[in-house]
Amino acid sequence: MPKMLMLTLALRNVFRNSRRTLLTVGLIACGLAALMFTDAMVRGMSQSMVRIATGTLLGQAQIHRAGFRRNNDVDLYITHSDHLLQLLHDDPAVAVAAPRVITGAMLASSENVAAAMVYGVDGAAEAQLGKLQQAMVAGDYLHAGNGSAEGQRQLLVGTGLARLLEVELGDRVVITVSQIQGGDLSQELFRVSGMFHFNDRMLDQNLAFITLPRGQRLLGMDTGVHEIALRLPAPPAFDWQRYNGDWRGQVLQTLSWEKLIPQLSGVLEMSNVSTLIVAGILFMLVALGLINSMFMSIYERQYEFGVLLALGTRPVQLFWQILYEGFFIGVLSALSGLVLGGLLTWWKAATGIDYGNLEMSGVTLQEPIFPMLHWAQFTWMPLSIVLMTLVASLYPAWHAARLQPTRAMRKTL
């Protein structure tokens, strides 16, 4: 039997029972569309989680003195930070470098007392690094002041912390901290100059911001900082080893966001594994449905196959004919799935999916998730579907090739 004749017969047999073929193609196409959309959702969610985690306050990388992040020891600060900041500003691989002093503190208003982490920050650098300035809901953002003591006593508190302290704009708050090198208590009076709302309960209830010089003075340090948060251009070409190791008698550590939030990095890795698991389950279900459909088609045509074998058709030719039928079904399913999955993903990529305030691995998804179209969804996924249909067709084709002409011709519907 010539190859072109086998291909023609296979194509005709695919549409011999159009209802069954359409149902099979629809099943496989829906499986492919679901896989494409799942992959797009995982990619979109991963990008959103990374963008929110790094763009809110964390930064894409941070530089500390070795051991500081273990328990936020205020004595482990970076000395000669002015020189280090100048190097970072001159580094083309660094877009923004934001210095910070960080300490646990007790905040006392006339109504209540609450514990919080107090950040002394450079307002201009923080505005470029994260979303602190955009999160302002009342009052004024941090500014350099006019040099007066009153101008430097600015305090930003989260809306949750403001409720705990029962304060409003202009109210006085006393901040008490332990100073470096000895732990002597230090107190200063600040006025609430602004309130922020990150839409994250942990941040809004546990953070307060003051100016960097005031924070350094409160802790009794000169020009040192505890942390330098970095925003890197995309794609990052940052030399991670350049700022590691000895720096004027102290050991520095440069950590990427993956090391700063290892649980988030682990969740993203598990998301990729879960996509493969979903793909395997979908392929298995689709393969079983295809095998069932192919066997029904073979059972209906047993008499014809018996006649063909009796007239001299070789079993291997029947084997290839069934395989060609599976190939055509796979191609039709892949094309249909590409159209369905592509349109669905493109639609939700434009409108987004709002999960409200879903929290995952310490990251609150404060914005809609936009599924991401990727070249893999239009290449290896449909190719995998076609390959899967060929593999699933092997057993029905092998079964058809083993039919005995005399027995097959006695079986009819």
C-alpha positions in Angstrom: 0.0 0.0 0.0 1.6 3.3 -1.0 2.3 5.9 1.7 0.1 8.6 0.2 -2.8 6.1 0.1 -2.2 5.2 3.7 -2.2 8.9 4.7 -5.4 9.5 2.7 -7.1 6.6 4.3 -5.9 7.6 7.8 -7.3 11.2 7.2 -10.6 9.9 6.0 -10.9 7.5 8.9 -10.3 10.3 11.4 -13.5 11.9 10.2 -15.4 8.7 9.7 -17.1 9.1 13.0 -16.9 12.9 13.2 -18.7 13.1 16.6 -16.3 10.9 18.3 -13.3 12.6 16.6 -14.6 16.1 17.7 -15.1 14.9 21.3 -11.6 13.4 21.3 -10.0 16.5 19.8 -12.0 18.7 22.2 -10.8 16.7 25.2 -7.1 17.0 24.1 -7.5 20.6 23.1 -9.0 21.5 26.5 -6.1 19.7 28.2 -3.6 21.7 26.2 -5.4 25.0 26.9 -5.6 24.2 30.6 -1.8 23.4 30.6 -1.0 26.7 28.8 -3.1 28.7 31.2 -1.7 27.0 34.2 1.9 27.7 33.0 0.9 31.3 32.3 -0.6 31.7 35.7 2.4 30.3 37.5 4.7 32.6 35.5 2.5 35.6 36.2 2.2 34.8 39.9 5.9 34.2 40.3 6.7 37.6 38.6 4.1 39.4 40.8 5.4 37.8 44.0 9.0 38.8 43.1 8.0 42.3 42.0 6.0 42.9 45.2 8.6 41.4 47.5 11.5 43.3 46.0 9.7 46.5 45.0 7.9 47.2 48.3 10.8 47.6 50.7 13.3 44.8 50.4 15.2 45.7 47.2 16.7 43.2 44.8 19.9 42.9 46.9 21.2 44.1 50.3 24.6 44.7 51.8 25.2 44.1 55.5 27.9 43.5 57.9 28.4 39.8 58.3 26.1 38.5 61.1 23.7 41.5 61.2 20.7 39.7 59.7 21.0 36.9 62.3 19.3 39.0 65.0 19.6 42.6 63.8 22.4 43.4 66.2 22.7 47.2 66.2 26.4 46.9 67.0 27.1 45.2 63.6 27.0 48.3 61.4 29.0 49.3 58.3 31.5 52.0 59.2 32.9 54.3 56.5 29.6 53.9 54.7 30.0 57.1 52.8 32.9 55.7 50.8 31.0 52.5 50.1 27.9 54.4 48.9 30.1 56.4 46.6 31.4 53.2 45.0 27.8 51.9 44.6 26.6 55.2 43.0 29.5 54.9 40.6 28.8 51.3 39.7 26.8 51.1 36.5 25.3 47.8 37.6 23.5 49.5 40.5 20.4 51.7 39.8 19.7 52.8 43.4 21.5 52.4 46.7 19.5 53.2 49.7 21.3 53.4 53.1 19.4 52.5 56.3 19.8 52.2 60.0 17.5 49.6 61.6 16.6 49.0 65.2 13.9 47.6 67.4 12.2 50.4 69.4 9.5 51.2 71.8 7.1 53.9 70.6 5.0 55.7 73.2 2.2 58.2 72.5 0.0 60.0 75.1 -2.5 57.1 74.7 -0.6 53.9 74.2 2.7 52.1 73.8 3.8 49.7 71.0 6.9 47.9 69.8 8.1 48.4 66.2 11.1 48.3 63.9 12.3 51.9 63.3 14.1 52.6 60.0 16.3 55.6 59.5 16.3 56.2 55.8 17.3 58.6 53.0 13.9 59.7 51.8 15.1 60.4 48.2 16.8 57.1 47.8 13.8 55.2 49.3 11.4 56.9 46.9 13.4 55.4 44.0 14.0 52.0 45.6 10.6 51.0 46.9 7.0 52.0 47.3 7.2 54.0 50.6 6.4 57.3 48.9 3.5 55.8 46.9 2.1 54.2 50.0 1.6 57.5 51.7 -2.1 58.1 52.6 -1.8 61.1 54.8 0.7 63.8 55.7 4.0 64.5 54.0 6.8 62.2 52.9 10.2 62.4 54.5 12.3 65.3 53.4 15.7 66.7 54.3 14.1 69.4 56.5 15.4 72.9 56.9 18.2 71.9 59.2 16.2 72.7 62.4 15.6 70.1 65.0 11.9 70.3 64.4 12.4 69.7 60.7 14.4 66.6 61.4 11.8 65.1 63.9 9.7 63.7 61.1 8.1 60.3 61.8 6.2 58.1 59.3 4.0 55.3 60.8 1.8 52.7 59.3 -1.9 52.9 59.5 -2.0 49.8 61.7 0.6 51.2 64.1 -1.2 54.6 64.2 -4.3 52.8 65.4 -2.4 50.9 68.1 -0.8 54.2 69.3 -4.0 56.1 68.8 -2.2 59.0 67.1 -3.0 61.3 64.2 -0.9 63.7 62.2 1.0 66.2 64.4 0.8 64.0 67.5 3.9 63.5 69.6 5.6 60.1 69.8 8.6 59.2 72.0 11.0 56.6 70.5 13.1 54.6 72.9 16.0 52.5 71.6 19.2 50.9 72.9 22.3 52.6 71.6 25.3 50.9 70.1 28.4 50.0 72.1 26.9 49.4 75.5 23.1 49.4 75.0 22.4 52.7 76.9 18.8 53.8 76.5 18.2 56.7 74.2 14.9 58.6 73.8 13.8 61.3 71.4 10.6 63.1 70.7 9.1 62.9 67.2 6.0 64.2 65.6 3.8 62.1 63.2 4.3 63.8 59.9 2.8 61.1 57.7 1.1 57.8 57.5 1.6 55.0 55.0 -0.4 52.0 54.0 1.3 49.1 52.2 -1.9 47.0 52.4 0.2 44.4 54.3 -0.7 43.9 58.0 2.8 43.0 59.1 4.3 46.1 57.5 1.6 48.5 58.5 1.6 47.5 62.1 5.3 47.0 62.7 7.3 49.7 60.8 8.1 53.3 61.4 10.5 55.6 59.4 12.6 58.5 60.4 15.4 60.4 58.6 18.8 58.7 58.3 20.7 61.4 60.2 18.2 61.3 63.1 18.4 57.5 63.2 22.2 57.6 63.4 22.0 60.2 66.1 19.4 58.2 68.0 21.7 55.1 68.0 24.8 57.0 68.8 26.7 56.3 65.5 28.4 58.7 63.2 28.1 57.9 59.5 27.6 54.1 59.8 24.6 52.2 58.4 23.2 48.8 59.1 22.0 48.0 55.6 22.3 49.3 52.0 19.3 48.1 49.9 20.0 47.9 46.1 17.8 48.2 43.0 19.5 46.6 40.0 18.7 47.2 36.4 17.2 44.5 34.3 18.9 42.3 33.4 21.2 42.6 36.4 24.9 42.6 35.6 25.9 43.0 39.3 29.2 41.6 40.5 28.0 39.8 43.6 31.5 39.2 44.9 32.8 42.8 44.5 31.2 44.0 47.8 31.7 40.8 49.7 34.6 40.2 52.2 36.8 42.6 53.9 36.0 46.3 53.9 38.3 48.4 56.0 38.5 45.9 58.8 35.0 44.5 58.6 33.4 41.7 56.7 30.5 42.6 54.4 27.8 40.3 53.0 25.9 40.9 49.7 22.7 39.0 49.5 20.3 38.6 46.7 16.5 38.5 47.2 16.6 34.7 46.8 18.8 34.5 50.0 16.9 37.3 51.8 13.6 35.5 51.3 14.5 31.8 50.9 10.9 30.6 51.5 9.8 32.6 48.5 12.6 31.2 46.3 11.6 27.7 47.4 7.9 28.4 46.6 8.9 29.5 43.1 11.0 26.4 42.5 8.1 24.2 43.7 5.7 26.1 41.4 7.8 24.9 38.4 7.7 21.3 39.7 3.9 21.6 40.3 3.4 22.7 36.6 5.2 19.5 35.5 3.1 17.4 37.8 -0.1 19.0 36.4 1.2 18.4 32.9 1.8 14.7 33.6 -1.6 14.2 35.1 -3.3 16.0 32.1 -1.3 14.0 29.6 -2.2 10.7 31.4 -5.9 11.5 31.4 -5.8 12.7 27.8 -3.8 9.6 26.7 -6.4 7.2 28.3 -9.2 9.0 26.5 -7.4 8.8 23.2 -6.6 5.1 23.7 -10.3 4.4 24.4 -11.4 6.3 21.3 -8.8 4.5 19.1 -9.9 1.1 20.3 -13.5 1.9 19.6 -12.5 2.9 16.1 -10.6 -0.3 15.6 -13.4 -2.4 17.0 -15.8 -0.9 14.5 -13.5 -1.6 11.6 -12.3 -5.1 12.5 -14.1 -6.7 9.5 -12.5 -4.2 7.1 -9.1 -4.8 8.6 -9.6 -8.6 8.2 -10.5 -8.1 4.5 -7.4 -5.9 4.0 -5.1 -8.5 5.7 -6.7 -11.2 3.6 -6.0 -9.3 0.4 -2.4 -9.0 1.2 -2.0 -5.9 3.3 0.9 -6.3 5.6 0.4 -5.9 9.4 3.0 -3.2 9.6 1.0 -1.1 7.1 -2.1 -1.3 9.4 0.2 -0.3 12.2 1.3 2.8 10.4 -2.2 3.7 9.3 -3.5 3.7 12.9 -0.4 5.7 13.9 -1.1 8.2 11.2 -4.7 8.6 12.5 -3.3 9.3 15.9 -0.9 11.9 14.4 -3.7 13.7 12.6 -5.8 13.8 15.8 -2.8 15.1 17.7 -2.2 17.9 15.1 -5.9 18.9 15.1 -5.9 18.9 18.9 -2.7 20.9 19.2 -4.0 23.6 16.7 -7.4 23.8 18.5 -5.7 23.9 21.9 -3.3 26.6 20.8 -6.2 28.8 19.7 -8.3 28.2 22.8 -5.4 28.4 25.3 -3.8 31.4 23.5 -7.1 33.4 23.5 -7.9 32.6 27.1 -4.3 33.5 28.3 -4.2 36.6 26.2 -7.6 37.7 27.6 -6.6 37.3 31.2 -3.2 38.7 30.6 -4.9 41.9 29.6 -7.5 42.0 32.4 -5.7 40.2 35.2 -7.1 38.1 38.0 -7.7 39.8 41.3 -7.1 37.5 44.3 -7.7 40.3 46.9 -5.1 40.2 49.6 -3.9 36.6 49.1 -0.7 35.9 51.2 1.9 33.4 50.1 5.2 32.8 51.8 5.1 36.1 53.6 4.3 38.0 50.4 0.8 39.7 50.1 -0.4 39.8 46.6 -1.8 43.4 46.6 -2.4 43.7 42.9 -4.0 41.5 40.2 -2.1 38.7 38.7 -1.5 38.9 35.0 -0.8 35.6 33.3 2.3 35.7 31.1 2.4 34.5 27.5 5.7 32.6 26.9 7.2 31.0 23.8 7.3 27.6 25.5 3.5 27.6 25.6 3.4 27.7 21.8 6.2 25.4 21.0 7.1 22.5 23.3 3.6 22.2 24.8 1.7 21.5 21.5 4.6 19.4 20.3 4.3 17.4 23.5 0.6 16.9 22.8 1.4 15.6 19.3 4.1 13.3 20.7 1.7 12.1 23.4 -1.0 11.2 20.9 1.6 9.2 18.9 2.8 7.4 22.0 -0.9 6.7 23.0 -1.6 5.3 19.5 1.2 2.8 19.7 -0.8 0.2 21.7 -4.0 0.4 19.5 -1.8 0.3 16.4 0.1 -2.8 17.7 -3.3 -4.4 18.5 -4.6 -3.8 15.0 -1.5 -5.2 13.4 -1.9 -8.4 15.4 -5.4 -9.1 14.2 -6.0 -12.5 12.5 -7.9 -12.1 9.2 -10.2 -15.1 9.8 -11.2 -14.1 13.3 -11.5 -10.4 12.4 -13.8 -11.1 9.5 -16.2 -13.0 11.7 -16.7 -10.0 14.0 -19.0 -7.3 12.9 -21.1 -4.7 14.6 
